[in-house]
Amino acid sequence: MYSKEELKELKKEFWESFALFCEIQPYLCDRKKVWVLYNTKVKGVELKFDANRKGAYVILEVNHRREEDRLGMYEKLTWYQEALQQDLPGELIWDLCYVRETGNQVCRVYLSKEGIDMHRRQDWGEFFTFMARNMFLLERNFLSIADYLKE
């Protein structure tokens, strides 16, 4: 078990190591900014990473505060399901009502790799490979439809 401070340091080291991993990936080298994440230019839509004791996650999240707007954007995303799925190695998981730890409801479309644990350093290579490759593909696919989502 880790103390609160040790866990904070482990997470910091994990994300710093992930950033270094991304810097040396040939398919990411020529990009000005490595990841779009919160700057999708589509209101209420973000791309996210999550890494925890259960596994690694690459997420497209719709987080409009108003439920009507959130569900409307989620429906638009379903129209482009095939474009979002293109070239991804696994099936996207569509979650209409994901409840965050804060209690907020969001919609999520994501890929996961479970059975790896962020607390085990020997799993970090699997985390990094999964997250970098799949976010690269999900981000590319999302950007190909982003202008249609703004309408």
KABELMO-V38520 format. One line per field, one symbol per residue. burial: + if it has 16 or more other ideal C-beta (glycine too) atoms within 10 Angstrom, else -. A space follows every 50 residues. Layout:
burial->???
This chain:
burial->-------------+---+--++-----+-----+++---+-+-+++++++ +---++++++++++-----+--++-++--+---++------+-----+-- -----++++++++--+++----++-+++-++++++++++-++--+---+- -
